[in-house]
Amino acid sequence: MAAQIKQRKLDVNSILKAEDNATAVLKFLYGSQWTETALKSASGYDIIDTIRLGLPKAGVDTFLEKTSVDREKLSQVLHISTRQLNRYKPEQRLSPEQSNFLYEVTRIYTRALDILGDKATAEHWLERAQLALGNHTPLQLLDTTEGVRLVDDLLSQIEYGFYS
């Protein structure tokens, strides 16, 4: 199957709608240009296929550089030891599970940036225990699908003024 997949240079702006949250996630992780194998349209199915193939580990490095999230916390979200994470080369692909959690933590982070307005506020919110999340920090919950849903729901409530 790998032989059938042809790599090419893609411009994220040309393949995804500007309002699509996937654009923000991919731009955040890989910039406006990145090499990917399966993303051909803005379809959610192409995003799913891309995650199934595995995102390049370089996205982890970019996430760590652009945020104040430390490697230990991110490795917990990704379900991988920091030691194993350090062994990956930037071009190596993460497992589908790790790719999914990297995509989701980045999606939540970029959404928090958009809703809360700036990096300092978004990062403080992600690291602060939230009463609406059972006194857990949003970052602690992003290692499970249900946790991602709860954090995303809370961001929606904040966005629409139901919770502050």
Backbone as a chain_set.jsonl record, in Angstrom:
{"seq": "MAAQIKQRKLDVNSILKAEDNATAVLKFLYGSQWTETALKSASGYDIIDTIRLGLPKAGVDTFLEKTSVDREKLSQVLHISTRQLNRYKPEQRLSPEQSNFLYEVTRIYTRALDILGDKATAEHWLERAQLALGNHTPLQLLDTTEGVRLVDDLLSQIEYGFYS", "coords": {"N": [[0.813, -1.184, 0.0], [1.973, 1.204, 0.744], [3.628, 1.731, -1.377], [1.852, 2.543, -3.263], [1.113, 5.02, -2.478], [1.692, 8.254, -3.284], [3.973, 10.742, -2.585], [3.756, 14.292, -2.338], [4.301, 17.826, -2.619], [2.22, 19.988, -0.908], [0.119, 22.858, -0.763], [-1.399, 24.029, 1.958], [-3.306, 26.076, 2.056], [-4.411, 26.01, -0.494], [-5.916, 23.716, -0.584], [-7.66, 23.491, 1.518], [-10.547, 24.976, 2.958], [-10.582, 28.31, 4.206], [-12.073, 28.771, 6.525], [-12.204, 26.322, 7.693], [-11.502, 24.301, 10.445], [-9.508, 22.424, 10.351], [-7.587, 23.577, 8.758], [-6.395, 25.504, 10.417], [-5.267, 23.815, 12.323], [-3.443, 22.203, 10.816], [-1.829, 24.206, 9.68], [-0.779, 25.265, 12.01], [0.754, 23.12, 12.967], [2.44, 22.432, 10.771], [3.01, 24.611, 9.155], [2.474, 26.659, 6.191], [3.193, 25.171, 4.006], [3.553, 21.742, 3.439], [4.558, 18.295, 3.391], [2.54, 15.754, 2.481], [0.545, 12.779, 2.197], [-2.123, 11.931, 1.687], [-4.048, 13.938, 1.722], [-6.35, 15.489, -0.125], [-8.526, 17.098, -0.413], [-10.877, 19.303, 1.294], [-12.381, 17.644, 2.742], [-13.619, 15.915, 5.577], [-13.113, 13.252, 5.562], [-10.706, 12.963, 4.223], [-8.985, 14.102, 6.057], [-9.24, 12.235, 8.081], [-8.13, 9.974, 6.781], [-5.517, 10.906, 6.509], [-4.712, 11.117, 9.186], [-4.868, 8.436, 9.85], [-2.781, 7.424, 8.332], [-0.7, 8.488, 9.692], [0.696, 11.262, 11.261], [3.562, 13.309, 10.589], [6.318, 13.266, 12.879], [7.511, 15.699, 13.216], [5.539, 17.553, 13.661], [4.996, 17.313, 16.382], [7.303, 18.415, 17.507], [7.053, 21.038, 16.565], [4.662, 21.801, 17.835], [5.506, 21.752, 20.522], [7.455, 23.766, 20.436], [5.914, 26.041, 19.841], [4.174, 26.326, 21.942], [3.617, 26.48, 25.54], [3.402, 24.047, 26.618], [4.799, 21.268, 28.147], [7.128, 18.634, 27.242], [6.713, 16.263, 28.676], [3.972, 16.398, 29.506], [2.726, 16.496, 27.011], [3.541, 14.043, 25.96], [2.109, 12.334, 27.619], [-0.497, 12.884, 26.779], [-0.307, 11.922, 24.19], [0.074, 9.252, 24.625], [2.622, 7.996, 24.821], [5.943, 7.31, 25.828], [8.238, 9.814, 27.004], [10.837, 9.262, 26.418], [10.659, 7.405, 24.264], [9.396, 9.086, 22.445], [11.402, 10.948, 22.0], [13.131, 9.433, 20.486], [12.083, 9.287, 17.943], [12.543, 10.363, 14.608], [12.25, 13.535, 12.901], [10.908, 13.178, 10.408], [9.675, 10.745, 10.654], [6.648, 8.887, 11.038], [3.935, 9.2, 13.288], [1.977, 6.855, 15.207], [-1.386, 5.906, 14.226], [-3.12, 6.36, 16.459], [-1.569, 8.086, 18.09], [-1.266, 10.173, 16.272], [-3.916, 10.997, 16.016], [-4.434, 11.999, 18.608], [-2.507, 14.035, 18.698], [-3.478, 15.681, 16.663], [-5.985, 16.344, 17.79], [-5.295, 17.618, 20.274], [-3.985, 19.819, 19.265], [-6.026, 20.953, 17.756], [-7.826, 21.657, 19.802], [-6.187, 23.454, 21.169], [-5.743, 25.507, 19.206], [-8.361, 26.299, 18.873], [-8.957, 27.26, 21.444], [-7.191, 29.422, 21.457], [-8.424, 30.998, 19.496], [-10.978, 31.498, 20.633], [-10.434, 32.511, 23.231], [-8.674, 34.545, 22.753], [-5.845, 35.238, 23.063], [-2.457, 33.943, 23.297], [-1.327, 33.683, 25.92], [-3.59, 33.738, 27.626], [-5.051, 31.539, 26.628], [-3.252, 29.407, 27.109], [-3.005, 29.566, 29.883], [-5.636, 28.941, 30.581], [-5.807, 26.287, 29.635], [-4.12, 25.018, 31.431], [-5.183, 25.444, 33.922], [-7.189, 24.307, 36.616], [-10.549, 23.452, 36.023], [-13.733, 24.091, 37.15], [-16.016, 23.251, 35.816], [-15.048, 21.02, 34.601], [-14.791, 19.086, 36.494], [-12.824, 19.883, 38.272], [-10.458, 19.289, 36.953], [-7.648, 19.954, 34.823], [-7.984, 21.244, 31.503], [-5.974, 20.229, 29.795], [-5.199, 17.851, 31.058], [-7.289, 16.171, 30.447], [-7.229, 15.65, 27.773], [-6.23, 13.258, 26.862], [-8.016, 11.314, 26.301], [-10.79, 10.34, 24.269], [-13.349, 11.043, 25.202], [-12.623, 12.985, 27.055], [-11.593, 14.957, 25.324], [-13.977, 15.64, 24.048], [-15.443, 16.723, 26.221], [-13.858, 18.976, 26.895], [-13.957, 20.374, 24.493], [-16.715, 20.888, 24.386], [-16.922, 22.591, 26.603], [-15.405, 24.755, 25.698], [-17.114, 25.588, 23.656], [-19.288, 26.458, 25.188], [-18.085, 28.628, 26.477], [-17.494, 30.185, 24.252], [-20.04, 30.928, 23.404], [-20.927, 32.316, 25.583], [-22.034, 31.037, 27.84], [-20.565, 30.058, 29.917], [-17.898, 31.054, 32.003]], "CA": [[0.0, 0.0, 0.0], [2.85, 2.374, 0.825], [4.155, 2.005, -2.712], [0.8, 3.197, -4.032], [0.933, 6.39, -2.001], [2.678, 9.127, -3.904], [4.145, 11.973, -1.819], [3.91, 15.514, -3.107], [4.26, 19.053, -1.837], [0.903, 20.591, -0.971], [-0.114, 24.118, -0.091], [-2.604, 23.832, 2.753], [-4.285, 27.092, 1.676], [-5.069, 25.684, -1.75], [-6.738, 22.521, -0.502], [-8.628, 23.566, 2.6], [-11.244, 26.245, 3.106], [-10.012, 29.134, 5.27], [-12.84, 28.669, 7.757], [-12.113, 24.963, 8.184], [-10.618, 24.199, 11.596], [-8.362, 21.61, 9.963], [-6.577, 24.497, 8.238], [-5.677, 26.07, 11.556], [-4.488, 22.749, 12.945], [-2.319, 21.833, 9.959], [-0.92, 25.35, 9.602], [-0.095, 25.368, 13.297], [1.742, 22.048, 13.09], [3.355, 22.243, 9.659], [3.162, 25.802, 8.34], [1.604, 26.699, 5.014], [3.633, 24.125, 3.075], [3.96, 20.512, 4.1], [4.494, 17.096, 2.568], [1.557, 14.804, 2.994], [0.265, 11.772, 1.183], [-3.507, 11.582, 1.395], [-4.981, 15.053, 1.812], [-6.629, 16.008, -1.463], [-9.636, 18.056, -0.349], [-11.231, 19.752, 2.635], [-13.269, 16.642, 3.305], [-13.231, 15.296, 6.837], [-12.624, 11.904, 5.293], [-9.286, 13.06, 3.887], [-8.292, 14.327, 7.329], [-9.219, 10.927, 8.748], [-7.136, 9.148, 6.096], [-4.201, 11.454, 6.839], [-4.415, 10.712, 10.561], [-4.648, 6.983, 9.828], [-1.432, 7.185, 7.8], [0.243, 8.97, 10.696], [1.278, 12.588, 11.053], [5.006, 13.333, 10.843], [6.711, 13.633, 14.237], [7.894, 17.109, 13.213], [4.417, 18.29, 14.234], [5.183, 17.308, 17.838], [8.347, 19.402, 17.792], [6.475, 22.362, 16.315], [3.714, 22.074, 18.91], [6.274, 22.056, 21.727], [8.115, 25.057, 20.243], [4.949, 27.13, 19.78], [3.35, 26.391, 23.146], [4.349, 26.28, 26.798], [3.157, 22.67, 27.048], [6.087, 20.57, 28.19], [7.221, 17.333, 26.561], [6.125, 15.237, 29.548], [2.509, 16.472, 29.419], [2.313, 16.121, 25.661], [3.729, 12.6, 25.786], [0.98, 11.681, 28.285], [-1.656, 13.028, 25.885], [-0.072, 11.085, 23.009], [0.224, 7.86, 25.05], [3.959, 7.534, 24.454], [6.92, 7.799, 26.802], [9.078, 10.897, 26.479], [12.047, 8.619, 25.875], [10.317, 6.897, 22.934], [9.113, 10.251, 21.611], [12.7, 11.535, 21.644], [13.8, 8.568, 19.508], [11.515, 9.522, 16.62], [13.123, 11.381, 13.74], [11.166, 14.442, 12.494], [10.139, 12.703, 9.25], [8.959, 9.514, 10.991], [5.224, 9.088, 11.298], [3.363, 8.712, 14.536], [0.921, 5.855, 15.007], [-2.694, 6.554, 14.056], [-3.624, 6.826, 17.755], [-0.789, 9.264, 18.47], [-1.611, 11.227, 15.316], [-5.236, 11.481, 16.37], [-4.347, 12.832, 19.8], [-1.78, 15.254, 18.334], [-4.435, 16.501, 15.921], [-7.011, 16.845, 18.71], [-4.737, 18.594, 21.223], [-3.712, 21.029, 18.485], [-7.33, 21.535, 17.428], [-8.328, 22.302, 21.022], [-5.309, 24.601, 21.442], [-6.026, 26.592, 18.259], [-9.712, 26.77, 19.175], [-8.832, 28.079, 22.656], [-6.581, 30.687, 21.011], [-9.439, 31.757, 18.77], [-12.067, 31.9, 21.527], [-9.96, 33.277, 24.386], [-8.078, 35.763, 22.233], [-4.381, 35.336, 22.983], [-1.705, 32.759, 23.693], [-1.175, 33.606, 27.376], [-4.889, 33.381, 28.207], [-5.382, 30.17, 26.213], [-2.38, 28.461, 27.811], [-3.396, 29.589, 31.294], [-6.896, 28.215, 30.668], [-5.539, 24.859, 29.45], [-3.353, 24.507, 32.574], [-5.895, 25.754, 35.163], [-8.309, 23.41, 36.937], [-11.842, 24.029, 35.664], [-14.84, 23.536, 37.917], [-16.906, 22.572, 34.861], [-14.408, 19.765, 34.193], [-14.534, 18.293, 37.694], [-11.553, 20.389, 38.812], [-9.311, 18.835, 36.161], [-7.234, 20.917, 33.811], [-8.33, 20.743, 30.171], [-4.86, 19.454, 29.241], [-5.217, 16.51, 31.667], [-8.376, 15.372, 29.895], [-7.092, 15.478, 26.326], [-5.675, 11.948, 26.52], [-9.113, 10.396, 25.974], [-11.778, 10.898, 23.347], [-14.39, 11.678, 26.008], [-12.027, 14.207, 27.599], [-11.564, 15.923, 24.229], [-15.349, 16.099, 23.862], [-15.804, 17.597, 27.343], [-13.12, 20.241, 26.763], [-14.527, 21.043, 23.325], [-18.031, 21.39, 24.798], [-16.707, 23.74, 27.482], [-15.004, 25.873, 24.836], [-18.332, 26.062, 22.992], [-20.039, 27.223, 26.174], [-17.382, 29.906, 26.646], [-17.651, 30.931, 23.012], [-21.397, 31.474, 23.332], [-21.213, 33.084, 26.786], [-22.745, 30.288, 28.86], [-19.637, 29.724, 31.008], [-16.693, 31.892, 31.924]], "C": [[0.865, 1.259, 0.0], [3.413, 2.741, -0.543], [3.137, 2.747, -3.569], [0.63, 4.665, -3.655], [2.065, 7.254, -2.544], [2.776, 10.425, -3.1], [4.307, 13.15, -2.752], [3.788, 16.699, -2.18], [2.897, 19.698, -2.017], [0.896, 21.927, -0.251], [-1.444, 23.979, 0.629], [-3.681, 24.826, 2.354], [-5.049, 26.707, 0.414], [-6.014, 24.495, -1.64], [-7.794, 22.565, 0.595], [-9.267, 24.936, 2.651], [-10.672, 26.988, 4.306], [-10.759, 28.96, 6.585], [-12.786, 27.269, 8.372], [-11.107, 24.902, 9.332], [-9.389, 23.353, 11.287], [-7.243, 22.485, 9.417], [-5.732, 25.044, 9.37], [-4.774, 25.02, 12.197], [-3.251, 22.431, 12.11], [-1.326, 22.975, 9.789], [-0.115, 25.492, 10.886], [1.033, 24.343, 13.393], [2.819, 22.065, 12.004], [3.588, 23.481, 8.8], [2.284, 25.724, 7.109], [1.996, 25.662, 3.965], [4.007, 22.887, 3.876], [3.798, 19.342, 3.153], [3.527, 16.133, 3.222], [1.157, 13.88, 1.853], [-1.192, 11.644, 0.8], [-4.469, 12.759, 1.344], [-5.179, 15.691, 0.45], [-7.733, 17.047, -1.46], [-9.895, 18.437, 1.095], [-12.137, 18.759, 3.345], [-12.717, 16.097, 4.616], [-12.68, 13.903, 6.642], [-11.147, 11.917, 4.916], [-8.447, 13.322, 5.13], [-8.168, 13.001, 8.07], [-8.167, 10.024, 8.112], [-5.718, 9.604, 6.431], [-3.795, 11.035, 8.245], [-4.126, 9.217, 10.615], [-3.264, 6.629, 9.282], [-0.355, 7.595, 8.796], [0.79, 10.331, 10.321], [2.773, 12.522, 11.306], [5.308, 13.83, 12.253], [7.129, 15.09, 14.319], [6.78, 17.98, 13.793], [4.492, 18.363, 15.753], [6.19, 18.376, 18.221], [7.819, 20.825, 17.619], [5.512, 22.734, 17.434], [4.456, 22.482, 20.182], [6.976, 23.409, 21.629], [7.135, 26.22, 20.35], [4.117, 27.297, 21.043], [4.228, 26.266, 24.385], [4.099, 24.887, 27.372], [4.501, 21.941, 27.048], [5.98, 19.174, 27.575], [6.555, 16.221, 27.361], [4.601, 15.221, 29.44], [2.016, 16.062, 28.04], [2.479, 14.623, 25.439], [2.626, 11.818, 26.5], [-0.271, 11.738, 27.411], [-1.525, 12.079, 24.699], [0.077, 9.598, 23.34], [1.55, 7.265, 24.572], [4.934, 8.082, 25.496], [7.757, 8.914, 26.175], [10.344, 10.323, 25.848], [11.801, 8.096, 24.455], [10.065, 8.048, 21.965], [10.407, 10.906, 21.138], [13.436, 10.714, 20.584], [13.304, 8.788, 18.076], [12.31, 10.585, 15.884], [11.977, 12.263, 13.245], [10.311, 13.926, 11.335], [9.378, 11.405, 9.533], [7.512, 9.835, 11.334], [4.836, 8.495, 12.644], [2.347, 7.629, 14.21], [-0.402, 6.59, 14.783], [-3.261, 7.106, 15.373], [-2.887, 8.101, 18.188], [-1.104, 10.442, 17.555], [-2.96, 11.838, 15.652], [-5.167, 12.404, 17.583], [-3.531, 14.103, 19.545], [-2.701, 16.205, 17.589], [-5.439, 17.133, 16.881], [-6.462, 17.867, 19.699], [-4.428, 19.903, 20.495], [-5.01, 21.724, 18.103], [-7.908, 22.278, 18.63], [-7.493, 23.552, 21.323], [-5.635, 25.774, 20.507], [-7.433, 27.144, 18.477], [-9.706, 27.654, 20.419], [-8.201, 29.425, 22.32], [-7.621, 31.581, 20.356], [-10.511, 32.313, 19.715], [-11.585, 32.827, 22.633], [-9.121, 34.491, 23.999], [-6.578, 35.866, 22.16], [-3.73, 34.099, 23.6], [-1.634, 32.607, 25.213], [-2.479, 33.164, 28.043], [-5.254, 31.943, 27.875], [-4.539, 29.154, 26.981], [-2.7, 28.415, 29.302], [-4.683, 28.78, 31.49], [-6.669, 26.712, 30.557], [-4.866, 24.229, 30.669], [-4.077, 24.705, 33.914], [-7.051, 24.781, 35.369], [-9.619, 24.141, 36.671], [-12.944, 23.322, 36.443], [-15.771, 22.733, 37.007], [-16.333, 21.245, 34.356], [-14.03, 18.921, 35.407], [-13.213, 18.634, 38.356], [-10.319, 19.752, 38.177], [-8.894, 19.977, 35.244], [-7.656, 20.372, 32.454], [-7.226, 19.851, 29.59], [-4.822, 18.032, 29.794], [-6.235, 15.589, 31.002], [-8.202, 15.034, 28.418], [-6.47, 14.15, 25.907], [-6.742, 10.894, 26.249], [-10.089, 11.103, 25.039], [-12.882, 11.625, 24.114], [-13.877, 12.974, 26.628], [-11.966, 15.304, 26.552], [-12.958, 16.499, 24.017], [-15.771, 17.06, 24.966], [-15.132, 18.966, 27.239], [-13.679, 21.047, 25.593], [-15.896, 21.639, 23.654], [-17.884, 22.62, 25.695], [-16.261, 24.96, 26.684], [-16.207, 26.449, 24.088], [-19.174, 26.898, 23.945], [-19.406, 28.593, 26.403], [-17.596, 30.787, 25.428], [-19.019, 31.613, 22.937], [-21.861, 32.147, 24.63], [-21.972, 32.366, 27.863], [-21.879, 29.968, 30.06], [-18.437, 30.634, 30.874], [-15.672, 31.457, 32.936]], "O": [[0.539, 2.25, -0.654], [3.647, 3.914, -0.834], [3.502, 3.485, -4.484], [0.072, 5.453, -4.419], [3.242, 7.002, -2.285], [1.781, 11.133, -2.945], [4.911, 13.037, -3.819], [3.237, 16.591, -1.084], [2.461, 19.93, -3.144], [1.586, 22.104, 0.753], [-2.49, 23.831, -0.003], [-4.858, 24.469, 2.313], [-6.224, 27.05, 0.277], [-6.839, 24.29, -2.529], [-8.722, 21.756, 0.595], [-8.603, 25.946, 2.414], [-10.317, 26.37, 5.31], [-10.145, 28.998, 7.652], [-13.285, 27.069, 9.48], [-9.987, 25.395, 9.204], [-8.338, 23.544, 11.898], [-6.068, 22.166, 9.597], [-4.503, 25.049, 9.295], [-3.639, 25.317, 12.57], [-2.138, 22.394, 12.635], [-0.117, 22.746, 9.757], [1.076, 25.8, 10.856], [2.133, 24.661, 13.844], [3.978, 21.75, 12.276], [4.304, 23.4, 7.802], [1.446, 24.83, 6.992], [1.178, 25.319, 3.112], [4.705, 22.985, 4.886], [2.994, 19.393, 2.221], [3.692, 15.752, 4.381], [1.408, 14.175, 0.685], [-1.48, 11.272, -0.338], [-5.621, 12.579, 0.949], [-4.282, 16.355, -0.07], [-7.862, 17.807, -2.419], [-9.222, 17.958, 2.007], [-12.607, 19.031, 4.45], [-11.518, 15.851, 4.751], [-11.881, 13.421, 7.445], [-10.414, 10.986, 5.25], [-7.328, 12.822, 5.246], [-7.113, 12.686, 8.62], [-7.394, 9.379, 8.821], [-4.824, 8.778, 6.615], [-2.65, 10.638, 8.466], [-3.237, 8.782, 11.346], [-2.65, 5.654, 9.716], [0.771, 7.101, 8.742], [1.284, 10.535, 9.212], [3.214, 11.752, 12.158], [4.624, 14.719, 12.76], [7.101, 15.668, 15.406], [7.058, 19.038, 14.358], [4.094, 19.365, 16.346], [5.962, 19.151, 19.15], [8.105, 21.705, 18.43], [5.543, 23.861, 17.928], [4.075, 23.449, 20.842], [7.083, 24.123, 22.626], [7.48, 27.271, 20.89], [3.425, 28.303, 21.199], [5.423, 25.985, 24.292], [4.533, 24.583, 28.483], [5.245, 21.993, 26.068], [4.891, 18.622, 27.415], [5.91, 15.341, 26.792], [4.001, 14.155, 29.299], [1.009, 15.365, 27.915], [1.638, 14.0, 24.792], [2.241, 10.744, 26.036], [-1.014, 10.761, 27.314], [-2.514, 11.498, 24.252], [0.194, 8.773, 22.434], [1.589, 6.177, 23.997], [4.759, 9.197, 25.987], [7.953, 8.946, 24.961], [10.851, 10.852, 24.858], [12.615, 8.309, 23.557], [10.473, 7.992, 20.805], [10.492, 11.367, 19.999], [14.277, 11.25, 19.861], [14.021, 8.509, 17.116], [12.703, 11.593, 16.471], [10.839, 11.798, 13.172], [9.113, 14.207, 11.283], [8.526, 11.006, 8.739], [7.198, 10.908, 11.849], [5.334, 7.452, 13.066], [1.909, 7.503, 13.066], [-0.52, 7.769, 15.116], [-3.82, 8.202, 15.392], [-3.515, 9.075, 18.602], [-1.197, 11.58, 18.014], [-3.13, 13.055, 15.583], [-5.776, 13.474, 17.584], [-3.834, 15.147, 20.122], [-2.702, 17.406, 17.857], [-5.713, 18.33, 16.792], [-7.105, 18.889, 19.94], [-4.597, 20.981, 21.065], [-5.085, 22.953, 18.123], [-8.417, 23.391, 18.495], [-8.042, 24.59, 21.693], [-5.786, 26.907, 20.966], [-7.665, 28.338, 18.282], [-10.377, 28.686, 20.447], [-8.626, 30.456, 22.841], [-7.687, 32.778, 20.632], [-10.899, 33.475, 19.598], [-12.245, 33.819, 22.943], [-8.882, 35.369, 24.828], [-6.064, 36.533, 21.262], [-4.364, 33.325, 24.318], [-1.858, 31.515, 25.735], [-2.465, 32.308, 28.928], [-5.716, 31.204, 28.745], [-5.064, 28.145, 27.452], [-2.67, 27.347, 29.914], [-4.803, 28.024, 32.454], [-7.272, 25.941, 31.302], [-5.026, 23.033, 30.914], [-3.629, 24.184, 34.936], [-7.793, 24.467, 34.438], [-9.781, 25.302, 37.046], [-13.064, 22.098, 36.394], [-16.252, 21.665, 37.386], [-17.049, 20.444, 33.755], [-13.078, 18.142, 35.364], [-12.558, 17.766, 38.934], [-9.259, 19.688, 38.8], [-9.695, 20.858, 34.93], [-7.685, 19.155, 32.266], [-7.518, 18.833, 28.963], [-4.451, 17.102, 29.077], [-6.064, 14.37, 30.994], [-8.95, 14.221, 27.875], [-6.21, 13.938, 24.723], [-6.428, 9.731, 26.0], [-10.185, 12.33, 25.039], [-13.302, 12.71, 23.712], [-14.616, 13.954, 26.715], [-12.257, 16.462, 26.853], [-13.11, 17.706, 23.827], [-16.382, 18.093, 24.693], [-15.769, 19.993, 27.469], [-13.852, 22.261, 25.696], [-16.202, 22.761, 23.249], [-18.64, 23.581, 25.559], [-16.694, 26.077, 26.966], [-16.305, 27.663, 23.909], [-19.715, 27.932, 23.553], [-20.109, 29.598, 26.509], [-17.848, 31.985, 25.552], [-19.131, 32.743, 22.46], [-23.031, 32.505, 24.768], [-22.521, 33.023, 28.748], [-22.404, 29.638, 31.124], [-18.008, 30.952, 29.765], [-14.594, 32.046, 33.018]]}, "num_chains": 1, "name": "protein.A"}
